[in-house]
Amino acid sequence: MKRKIKKEEEEEEEEEDKKKEEEKKKNKKEEKKKEEEKKKKNKKKEEEEEKKNKKKEEEKKENKKKKEEDEKNKKKKEKEEKKKKEEEKKRRRRRRTRRRRRKGRGGRSR
């Protein structure tokens, strides 16, 4: 009788141990799964951050390019304006000298 009870107790103990072991495995598996999800999430976040930074860098480059282009156009425009002014000056000077020549030194027209 005592042996039977002892045997049953041992079996119960074994079963409990088995259950505990299974529970441990289950918990470990869940922990691993959580860890994997966390890694995935972090990786995704990192990739998005990288993408964002890349986009910012591209925008920065574009802005710089645009600024340089605008500066170039501004200089070109200023140069053209200066040239135009010089041409106008020369034209006026020529007209003035022509008029003077026509009038002559005495101020009389020929």
Secondary structure, DSSP 8 states (H G I E B T S, - for coil): -HHHHHHHHHHHHHHHHHHHHHHHHHHHHHHHHHHHHHHHHHHHHHHHHHHHHHHHHHHHHHHHHHHHHHHHHHHHHHHHHHHHHHHHHHHHHHHHHHHHHHH-SSS---
